């Protein structure tokens, strides 16, 4: 019986409807998402290059930021090309193996980014609350360890979530009212018992979100208390400005994730879910480098120097 289910699942084809119900918007959406993806690639790769070549940016904060940019670049590259393809071709099918592979890498990126944002919050905590100990506390060894933990948790969680999908059975070709292979998509089209998979999803999504949010919120409580105790207005402004970019990124990322996965599905229409998915899969990877570069004088200064050198060389 198990082998029969596996054989049936191996022959299943998913059809990603995406935004096919809006035929007049296919080309405009393609151009919009292509522009967003191009901006995301340039922004994230550019951020990594700028941090790599500028000695001034070889600090723990920018070390974490370079890895965040890498995760965002990889994440958007996993999903966006397929989204763009489905907007201009009639055949929107994807094999179950391709769908599961897409989910595996996407889930690893999401889980990794959660831990990475928590590590960045801890970095800001040490920098503002214990500035004299910052260089010692945030040693290269500790920074590398935190990044390793982030990637390890992302990959481990993704493996377990993917396994909980592989135990499901899919009996026939399914039409999916989405553009991406998300976990809830597999649950909605499975023809077998979903209880185990639903428990795994609940545990890992909530565990990752709650634990990392506790670290972030706790860090910022101590940060705000420390800032309020500062006597210098310029010192308070500088401290707030160093946290503004990270707080903005955290609010956008977690707000979208919690909206999609922690609110009952019955309250969300299909269009709302798709728009939310587009936002955190396509838009957020583009926003992060913009957020960090717009409010970061060190990055802006390095970028201007590179542009000046390019102009002079020409």
C-alpha positions in Angstrom: 0.0 0.0 0.0 2.9 2.4 0.9 4.6 1.6 -2.4 1.4 2.3 -4.3 1.1 5.7 -2.6 4.7 6.5 -3.5 4.2 5.5 -7.1 1.2 7.7 -7.3 3.0 10.7 -5.7 6.0 10.3 -8.0 3.7 10.8 -11.0 1.8 13.8 -9.7 2.1 17.1 -11.5 1.2 20.4 -9.8 -0.2 23.3 -11.8 0.6 26.6 -10.2 -2.2 29.0 -11.2 -0.3 32.1 -9.8 -2.1 35.2 -11.1 -3.7 33.5 -14.1 -7.1 34.8 -13.1 -5.9 38.3 -14.1 -4.9 37.7 -17.8 -4.7 41.5 -18.6 -2.2 41.9 -15.8 0.2 39.1 -16.8 2.7 41.3 -18.7 2.6 44.3 -16.3 3.1 41.9 -13.4 6.0 40.2 -15.2 7.7 43.6 -15.8 7.1 44.6 -12.2 8.4 41.4 -10.6 11.4 41.4 -13.1 12.3 44.9 -12.0 11.9 43.9 -8.3 14.0 40.8 -8.8 16.8 42.7 -10.7 16.8 45.3 -7.9 17.0 42.6 -5.3 20.0 40.8 -7.1 21.9 44.0 -7.6 21.2 45.3 -4.1 22.1 42.1 -2.2 25.1 41.2 -4.3 26.2 44.8 -4.2 25.9 44.9 -0.4 28.0 41.7 -0.1 30.7 43.1 -2.5 30.8 46.5 -0.7 31.2 44.9 2.7 33.8 42.5 1.4 36.1 45.1 -0.2 35.8 47.9 2.4 38.0 47.4 5.5 35.9 49.9 7.4 32.9 47.6 7.1 34.7 44.6 8.5 32.7 44.7 11.8 30.3 42.2 13.3 27.2 44.2 12.3 28.2 44.2 8.6 29.4 40.6 8.8 25.9 39.6 9.8 24.4 41.9 7.1 26.5 40.3 4.4 25.1 36.9 5.3 21.6 38.3 5.5 22.1 39.7 2.0 23.3 36.3 0.8 20.2 34.5 2.2 17.9 37.1 0.7 19.6 36.8 -2.7 19.4 33.0 -2.6 15.8 33.0 -1.4 14.5 35.3 -4.1 16.4 33.4 -6.8 14.8 30.1 -5.8 11.2 31.3 -6.4 11.1 34.4 -8.5 12.4 32.9 -11.8 9.5 30.3 -11.7 7.1 33.1 -10.9 8.2 35.1 -13.9 8.1 32.0 -16.1 4.5 31.3 -15.1 3.4 34.8 -16.0 4.4 34.4 -19.7 3.9 30.7 -20.5 0.7 28.7 -20.7 2.2 25.6 -19.2 2.4 26.3 -15.4 3.1 22.8 -14.4 5.8 21.7 -12.0 6.7 18.2 -10.9 6.2 17.2 -7.3 10.0 16.7 -7.0 10.6 20.2 -8.3 8.0 21.6 -6.0 9.5 19.8 -2.9 13.0 20.9 -3.9 11.8 24.5 -4.2 10.2 24.3 -0.8 13.2 22.8 0.8 15.6 25.6 -0.2 12.9 28.3 0.5 12.2 27.0 4.0 15.9 26.8 4.8 16.3 30.5 3.8 13.3 31.6 5.9 14.4 29.7 9.0 18.0 30.9 8.6 16.8 34.5 8.2 14.9 34.3 11.5 17.9 33.3 13.5 20.1 35.8 11.6 17.8 38.7 12.5 18.0 37.5 16.2 21.8 37.4 16.0 21.8 40.9 14.6 19.6 42.1 17.5 22.0 40.6 20.0 24.9 42.4 18.2 23.1 45.7 18.6 22.4 44.9 22.3 26.1 44.4 23.0 27.1 47.4 20.9 24.8 49.9 22.7 24.6 48.4 26.2 28.2 47.3 26.6 30.2 49.4 24.1 33.5 49.0 25.9 33.3 45.2 25.7 31.9 45.1 22.2 35.1 44.2 20.4 35.9 41.5 22.9 32.3 40.1 23.3 31.5 40.1 19.6 34.7 38.3 18.6 35.1 36.8 15.1 34.8 33.4 16.6 31.5 34.2 18.2 30.1 35.9 15.0 31.1 32.8 13.0 29.4 30.6 15.5 26.2 32.5 15.4 26.1 32.5 11.6 26.8 28.7 11.7 23.9 28.2 14.1 21.6 30.2 11.8 22.5 28.1 8.8 22.4 24.9 10.8 19.0 25.6 12.2 17.7 26.6 8.8 18.9 23.5 7.1 17.8 21.2 9.9 14.3 22.6 10.2 14.0 22.5 6.4 15.0 18.8 6.4 12.4 17.9 9.0 9.7 20.0 7.4 10.5 18.4 4.0 10.4 14.9 5.5 6.9 15.7 6.9 5.9 16.5 3.3 7.4 13.3 1.9 5.3 11.1 4.1 2.2 12.6 2.5 0.5 11.0 -0.5 -0.6 12.9 -3.6 -3.0 10.9 -5.8 -3.5 13.0 -8.9 -2.6 16.1 -10.8 -3.5 19.1 -8.6 -4.3 22.7 -9.5 -2.7 25.0 -6.9 -4.0 28.5 -6.5 -0.6 30.0 -5.7 2.7 30.7 -7.5 5.0 29.1 -5.0 5.3 25.6 -3.4 4.5 26.5 0.2 3.9 24.1 3.1 0.2 24.9 3.2 0.0 24.1 -0.5 1.1 20.5 0.1 -1.3 20.1 3.0 -4.2 21.4 0.9 -3.7 19.0 -2.0 -2.6 15.9 -0.1 -5.0 12.9 -0.2 -3.6 11.2 3.0 -3.8 11.9 6.7 -2.2 15.4 7.4 -2.2 15.3 11.2 1.5 14.6 11.6 2.5 17.2 9.1 0.3 19.8 10.6 1.9 19.2 14.0 5.4 19.5 12.6 4.5 22.7 10.8 2.9 24.2 14.0 5.9 23.2 16.2 8.7 24.4 13.9 7.2 27.6 12.6 6.0 28.7 16.0 9.1 27.6 17.8 11.4 29.5 15.3 9.2 32.6 15.3 8.6 32.7 19.1 12.1 32.0 20.2 13.7 34.4 17.8 11.1 37.1 18.6 11.8 36.7 22.3 15.5 37.2 21.7 14.8 40.3 19.5 12.3 41.8 21.9 14.4 41.2 24.9 17.4 42.7 23.3 15.5 45.8 22.3 14.0 46.2 25.8 17.5 46.4 27.2 18.6 48.7 24.3 15.7 51.2 24.8 16.3 51.2 28.6 20.0 52.0 28.0 19.2 54.7 25.4 16.7 56.4 27.7 19.4 56.6 30.4 21.8 58.5 28.1 22.2 62.1 29.0 23.4 63.2 25.5 20.7 63.9 22.9 23.1 63.2 20.1 24.1 59.9 21.7 20.5 58.9 21.9 19.9 59.8 18.3 23.0 57.9 17.2 22.0 54.8 19.2 18.5 54.9 17.8 19.7 55.3 14.2 21.9 52.2 14.5 18.8 50.2 15.4 16.3 51.8 13.0 17.3 49.7 9.9 17.2 46.4 11.8 13.9 47.2 13.5 12.3 48.1 10.2 13.5 44.8 8.6 12.3 42.8 11.6 8.9 44.4 11.6 8.3 43.8 7.9 9.6 40.2 7.9 7.9 39.0 11.1 4.7 40.9 10.4 4.3 39.2 7.1 5.3 35.7 8.4 3.0 35.9 11.4 0.1 37.2 9.2 0.5 34.3 6.8 1.2 31.4 9.1 -0.2 32.3 12.6 -3.6 33.6 11.5 -6.2 30.9 10.7 -6.5 30.3 7.0 -10.2 30.9 7.1 -9.6 34.6 7.7 -7.4 35.0 4.6 -8.7 34.9 1.1 -6.6 33.3 -1.7 -5.7 36.7 -3.1 -4.6 38.0 0.3 -2.4 34.9 0.8 -0.8 35.3 -2.7 -0.1 39.0 -2.1 1.4 38.2 1.3 3.6 35.5 -0.3 4.7 37.9 -3.0 5.6 40.4 -0.4 7.8 38.2 1.8 9.3 36.2 -1.1 9.9 38.8 -3.7 9.6 42.3 -2.1 11.4 41.8 1.3 14.7 40.5 -0.3 14.7 43.7 -2.3 13.8 46.0 0.6 16.5 44.8 3.0 19.5 46.2 1.2 17.6 49.4 0.5 16.7 49.8 4.2 20.2 49.2 5.4 21.9 51.4 2.8 19.5 54.3 3.0 20.0 54.8 6.8 23.7 53.7 6.9 26.3 56.4 6.3 29.2 53.9 6.2 27.6 52.0 3.3 26.7 55.2 1.5 30.2 56.6 1.9 31.8 53.4 0.7 29.5 53.3 -2.3 30.3 56.9 -3.2 34.0 56.2 -3.0 33.6 53.2 -5.4 31.7 55.4 -7.8 34.3 58.1 -7.6 37.1 55.5 -8.3 35.1 54.2 -11.3 34.6 57.6 -12.7 38.3 58.5 -12.2 39.4 55.2 -13.9 37.2 55.9 -16.9 
